[in-house]
Amino acid sequence: MLGSSLIGVTGLQHGAMGGRHGSVLVPAGTSCGSAGREGIAPRPLVVVHFWAPWAPQCAQMNEVMATLAKEHAQVTFVQLEAEAVPEVSEKYEISSVPTFLFFKNSQKVDRLDGAHAPELTKKVQRHASSTSVSAGSNDSAKEDLNARLKKLINAAPCMLFMKGSPKEPRCGFSKQMVEILNKHGISFSSFDIFSDEEVRQGLKTYSNWPTYPQLYVAGELIGGLDIIKELEASGELDTIFPKALKLEDRLKSLINKAPVMLFMKGNKQTAKCGFSKQIIEIMNNTGVDYETFDILEDEEVRQGLKTFSNWPTYPQLYVKGELVGGLDIVKELKESGELLPVLKGEN
């Protein structure tokens, strides 16, 4: 069932997929006949889920896909067993499951790695709505993308666009780049190009640089790995890039990043421990704006903040740069009616 119907839409290699390795999700009320080549090929958006039967998160995301298929009848949703089609998985750089690829009119336009149901829903909604936009809006869409790219390359004094993250690089060139920057104590932020196909392709044109990684300072392209190696060899690297802050200065900057800062395991959308989940629920009920920092993503901050604030556990809540406390303190403030004034800086 999958082989002929998907190939016509995405241009995947003919014969690489048999029906027993993949399936097309058909919305309720659609006849079996319409799930064939004639019924699916005209649909402008195809979402392909590369999954594995041994991964429980894939089964969960298949359920999300089934729900989305009911809500978006104009979109074709495909489930493809990644290990059963190694040629296709290699072609599209599928290194983990679940991974989702988005195709429009036979062209890959986006990608999502990992079991992120809210992000998958958001991407499906965005791409499904954009397929109905007239061709006359292409110039406007290009302008929007360029504005987004400009914002991204200026998101930090030094921005690295790479495959993966500094903690888990997903190609040898990106890994080497991170090692060089860290060796020289260079402070940088990063963007995983695998997380957004539109950015991945658009930045190549925007900066006229065809490969990754790409490194920017003050919004200007410095170059890729070869350029950075040359700068390192000539001794110019240390004069061009901003140095990493001392840990104490970095911690001060982080706790003052927003009027209310919560250091936790996970983030607002996905708490990764029971204590963090409880404090998020309390904070959300106050209606006060706050930002979070995931300590699991930065071991230096995780350990350093304990000493800096003399508070050994997480979560930790700060208001205007001052430590309020952890979950127990927040619960006490809530019960006494003092939490809202404290969060607003009135106490």
C-alpha positions as CSV (number, residue, x, y, z in Angstrom):
1,M,0.0,0.0,0.0
2,L,2.8,2.4,0.9
3,G,5.2,1.9,-2.0
4,S,3.4,3.4,-4.9
5,S,1.3,6.0,-3.0
6,L,4.2,7.6,-1.2
7,I,6.7,7.5,-4.0
8,G,4.6,9.7,-6.2
9,V,4.4,12.3,-3.6
10,T,7.9,12.4,-2.0
11,G,10.2,11.0,-4.7
12,L,11.5,8.3,-2.4
13,Q,13.3,5.5,-4.3
14,H,10.9,3.2,-6.0
15,G,10.7,-0.2,-4.5
16,A,12.4,0.8,-1.3
17,M,9.2,0.4,0.7
18,G,6.9,-2.6,0.8
19,G,3.4,-2.4,2.2
20,R,4.4,-4.5,5.2
21,H,6.9,-1.9,6.3
22,G,4.7,1.1,6.2
23,S,1.1,2.4,6.2
24,V,-0.9,5.4,5.2
25,L,-3.3,6.8,7.7
26,V,-6.6,7.4,6.0
27,P,-9.2,9.8,7.7
28,A,-12.5,8.3,8.7
29,G,-15.0,8.4,5.8
30,T,-12.3,7.9,3.1
31,S,-12.7,4.9,1.0
32,C,-9.9,2.4,0.7
33,G,-9.7,3.2,-3.0
34,S,-8.9,6.8,-2.3
35,A,-5.9,5.7,-0.3
36,G,-4.2,4.6,-3.5
37,R,-2.0,6.6,-5.8
38,E,-4.9,8.6,-7.3
39,G,-6.2,9.5,-3.9
40,I,-3.0,10.5,-2.1
41,A,-0.7,12.0,-4.8
42,P,-2.6,15.2,-5.3
43,R,-2.5,16.1,-1.6
44,P,0.1,18.9,-1.3
45,L,1.4,18.0,2.2
46,V,2.7,14.6,3.3
47,V,4.0,13.8,6.8
48,V,6.2,10.7,7.1
49,H,6.9,9.2,10.5
50,F,10.0,7.0,10.6
51,W,9.4,4.7,13.5
52,A,10.5,1.5,15.1
53,P,8.3,-1.2,16.8
54,W,10.6,-1.5,19.8
55,A,10.4,2.2,20.7
56,P,7.4,3.0,23.0
57,Q,7.6,6.7,22.2
58,C,6.9,5.8,18.5
59,A,3.7,4.1,19.4
60,Q,2.6,7.2,21.3
61,M,3.4,9.4,18.3
62,N,1.5,7.1,16.0
63,E,-1.6,7.8,18.1
64,V,-0.9,11.5,17.8
65,M,-0.6,11.0,14.0
66,A,-3.9,9.2,13.9
67,T,-5.6,12.1,15.7
68,L,-4.0,14.6,13.3
69,A,-5.2,12.6,10.3
70,K,-8.8,13.0,11.5
71,E,-8.3,16.8,11.9
72,H,-6.4,17.4,8.6
73,A,-8.1,15.4,5.9
74,Q,-6.1,17.2,3.2
75,V,-2.8,15.9,4.6
76,T,-1.4,12.5,4.0
77,F,0.2,10.8,7.1
78,V,2.6,7.9,6.5
79,Q,4.1,5.5,9.0
80,L,7.4,4.0,7.8
81,E,9.5,1.5,9.8
82,A,13.0,3.0,9.6
83,E,15.1,-0.1,10.0
84,A,13.1,-2.0,7.3
85,V,14.1,0.6,4.7
86,P,17.8,1.4,5.4
87,E,18.4,3.0,2.0
88,V,15.6,5.6,2.5
89,S,16.7,6.2,6.2
90,E,20.2,6.8,5.1
91,K,19.2,9.1,2.3
92,Y,17.2,11.3,4.7
93,E,19.7,11.0,7.5
94,I,17.4,9.2,9.9
95,S,19.6,8.5,12.9
96,S,17.0,8.1,15.6
97,V,13.3,7.4,16.1
98,P,10.8,8.9,16.0
99,T,11.7,11.3,13.2
100,F,9.1,13.2,11.0
101,L,9.7,14.5,7.5
102,F,7.4,17.0,5.8
103,F,7.0,17.0,2.0
104,K,5.2,19.6,-0.1
105,N,4.7,18.9,-3.8
106,S,7.5,16.2,-3.7
107,Q,10.0,18.5,-1.9
108,K,11.2,18.0,1.7
109,V,10.4,21.3,3.5
110,D,10.7,20.4,7.2
111,R,11.8,17.9,9.8
112,L,11.2,17.1,13.4
113,D,13.4,14.7,15.5
114,G,12.0,13.2,18.7
115,A,8.7,12.6,20.4
116,H,7.4,16.1,20.6
117,A,3.6,16.0,20.2
118,P,3.0,19.8,20.6
119,E,5.7,20.6,18.1
120,L,4.4,18.1,15.6
121,T,0.9,19.5,15.9
122,K,2.2,23.0,15.4
123,K,4.2,22.1,12.3
124,V,1.4,20.2,10.7
125,Q,-1.0,23.1,11.3
126,R,1.6,25.6,9.9
127,H,2.3,23.6,6.8
128,A,-1.2,22.6,6.2
129,S,-2.4,26.2,6.3
130,S,0.4,27.4,4.1
131,T,-0.5,24.9,1.3
132,S,-3.7,26.8,0.7
133,V,-1.9,30.1,0.3
134,S,-1.8,31.3,-3.3
135,A,1.4,31.4,-5.3
136,G,1.3,35.2,-5.4
137,S,2.3,35.2,-1.7
138,N,5.7,33.6,-2.4
139,D,7.6,36.9,-2.2
140,S,5.9,37.7,1.1
141,A,6.8,34.2,2.4
142,K,10.5,34.7,1.3
143,E,10.5,38.1,3.1
144,D,9.2,36.4,6.3
145,L,11.8,33.7,6.1
146,N,14.6,36.3,5.6
147,A,13.4,38.2,8.7
148,R,13.4,35.0,10.7
149,L,16.9,34.1,9.6
150,K,18.2,37.6,10.4
151,K,16.6,37.3,13.9
152,L,18.2,33.9,14.4
153,I,21.7,34.8,13.4
154,N,21.5,37.8,15.8
155,A,20.0,35.8,18.6
156,A,23.4,35.8,20.4
157,P,26.7,37.6,19.9
158,C,28.1,34.3,18.6
159,M,25.7,31.8,16.8
160,L,26.6,28.4,15.6
161,F,24.2,26.6,13.1
162,M,25.0,23.0,13.4
163,K,23.7,19.4,13.1
164,G,22.6,18.5,16.6
165,S,23.5,20.3,19.7
166,P,26.8,21.2,21.5
167,K,26.0,18.4,23.9
168,E,25.2,15.9,21.2
169,P,26.7,16.9,17.8
170,R,25.3,14.8,14.9
171,C,28.1,15.0,12.4
172,G,31.9,15.0,12.6
173,F,32.3,18.6,11.3
174,S,29.8,20.0,13.9
175,K,31.6,18.0,16.6
176,Q,35.0,19.5,15.6
177,M,33.6,23.0,15.5
178,V,32.2,22.7,19.1
179,E,35.5,21.3,20.3
180,I,37.5,24.2,18.9
181,L,35.1,26.8,20.4
182,N,35.1,25.2,23.8
183,K,38.9,24.8,23.8
184,H,39.2,28.5,23.3
185,G,36.6,29.4,25.9
186,I,34.3,31.0,23.3
187,S,30.8,31.8,24.4
188,F,28.2,30.8,21.8
189,S,24.6,29.7,21.3
190,S,23.6,27.1,18.7
191,F,20.7,26.2,16.4
192,D,20.0,22.6,15.3
193,I,19.3,22.7,11.6
194,F,17.8,19.3,11.8
195,S,15.0,20.8,13.8
196,D,13.8,23.1,11.0
197,E,14.2,22.2,7.3
198,E,13.1,25.7,6.2
199,V,15.9,27.3,8.1
200,R,18.3,24.6,7.0
201,Q,17.7,25.3,3.3
202,G,17.0,29.0,3.6
203,L,20.2,29.9,5.4
204,K,22.3,28.4,2.6
205,T,20.8,30.9,0.2
206,Y,20.6,33.8,2.6
207,S,24.3,33.7,3.4
208,N,25.5,32.1,0.1
209,W,27.2,29.3,2.1
210,P,26.2,25.8,1.0
211,T,27.3,23.7,3.9
212,Y,27.1,23.3,7.7
213,P,28.2,24.1,10.3
214,Q,28.0,27.9,9.9
215,L,29.3,30.3,12.5
216,Y,28.2,34.0,12.9
217,V,29.5,36.8,15.1
218,A,27.4,39.9,15.6
219,G,25.1,38.8,12.8
220,E,27.9,38.4,10.2
221,L,29.0,35.0,8.7
222,I,32.5,34.0,9.7
223,G,32.4,30.7,7.8
224,G,32.5,27.0,8.3
225,L,34.9,24.5,9.9
226,D,37.8,25.1,7.5
227,I,37.7,28.9,8.1
228,I,37.6,28.4,11.8
229,K,40.6,26.0,11.6
230,E,42.5,28.6,9.6
231,L,41.7,31.3,12.1
232,E,42.8,29.0,14.9
233,A,46.1,28.3,13.1
234,S,46.8,32.0,12.5
235,G,46.1,33.0,16.1
236,E,43.2,35.2,15.0
237,L,40.4,33.1,16.6
238,D,40.8,34.6,20.1
239,T,40.6,38.2,18.8
240,I,37.4,37.7,16.8
241,F,35.1,35.8,19.2
242,P,33.5,36.8,22.5
243,K,35.0,35.0,25.5
244,A,32.9,32.8,27.8
245,L,31.9,34.6,31.0
246,K,33.2,33.4,34.3
247,L,30.7,31.0,35.9
248,E,29.8,33.5,38.6
249,D,29.1,36.2,36.1
250,R,27.1,33.8,33.9
251,L,25.0,32.7,36.9
252,K,24.3,36.3,37.8
253,S,23.2,37.0,34.2
254,L,21.0,33.9,34.1
255,I,19.1,34.6,37.4
256,N,18.5,38.2,36.2
257,K,17.5,37.1,32.6
258,A,13.8,37.7,33.5
259,P,12.0,39.3,36.5
260,V,10.9,35.8,37.5
261,M,13.3,32.9,36.7
262,L,12.7,29.2,37.5
263,F,15.6,26.8,37.4
264,M,14.1,23.3,36.9
265,K,14.5,19.9,35.4
266,G,12.8,20.3,32.0
267,N,10.8,23.3,30.8
268,K,7.3,24.8,31.0
269,Q,6.1,22.3,28.4
270,T,7.7,19.2,29.7
271,A,8.7,18.9,33.4
272,K,11.2,16.1,33.9
273,C,10.7,15.5,37.6
274,G,7.7,15.5,40.0
275,F,8.9,18.5,42.0
276,S,9.4,20.6,38.8
277,K,6.0,19.5,37.6
278,Q,4.3,20.7,40.8
279,I,6.0,24.1,40.9
280,I,5.1,24.6,37.2
281,E,1.4,24.0,38.0
282,I,1.5,26.4,40.9
283,M,3.3,29.1,38.8
284,N,0.9,28.7,35.9
285,N,-2.1,29.3,38.2
286,T,-0.7,32.6,39.3
287,G,-0.9,34.2,35.9
288,V,2.5,35.8,36.4
289,D,5.0,35.7,33.4
290,Y,8.2,33.7,34.1
291,E,11.0,32.1,32.2
292,T,12.7,28.7,32.9
293,F,16.1,27.2,32.6
294,D,16.6,23.5,32.1
295,I,19.5,22.5,34.4
296,L,19.7,19.1,32.7
297,E,21.0,20.8,29.6
298,D,23.9,22.5,31.4
299,E,25.9,20.6,34.1
300,E,28.1,23.6,34.9
301,V,25.0,25.7,35.8
302,R,23.4,22.8,37.6
303,Q,26.3,22.3,40.0
304,G,27.4,25.9,40.1
305,L,24.1,27.4,41.1
306,K,23.8,25.1,44.2
307,T,27.0,26.7,45.5
308,F,26.3,30.2,44.3
309,S,22.9,30.4,46.1
310,N,23.7,27.9,48.9
311,W,20.6,25.9,47.9
312,P,21.3,22.2,47.3
313,T,18.2,21.1,45.4
314,Y,16.0,21.9,42.4
315,P,13.7,23.5,41.4
316,Q,14.9,27.0,42.4
317,L,12.8,30.1,42.0
318,Y,14.3,33.6,41.7
319,V,12.5,37.0,41.6
320,K,14.5,40.1,40.5
321,G,17.8,38.1,40.9
322,E,17.0,37.0,44.5
323,L,16.4,33.4,45.5
324,V,12.9,32.8,46.8
325,G,13.4,29.0,47.4
326,G,12.3,25.6,46.2
327,L,9.0,23.8,46.0
328,D,8.3,23.7,49.8
329,I,8.8,27.5,50.1
330,V,6.6,28.2,47.1
331,K,3.9,25.9,48.6
332,E,4.1,27.8,51.9
333,L,3.8,31.1,50.2
334,K,0.8,29.9,48.2
335,E,-1.0,28.7,51.3
336,S,-0.3,31.9,53.2
337,G,-1.5,34.1,50.2
338,E,2.0,35.7,49.9
339,L,3.1,34.0,46.7
340,L,1.5,36.5,44.2
341,P,3.0,39.6,46.0
342,V,6.4,38.0,46.1
343,L,6.3,37.1,42.4
344,K,5.3,40.7,41.6
345,G,8.2,42.0,43.7
346,E,6.0,43.6,46.3
347,N,7.5,41.7,49.2
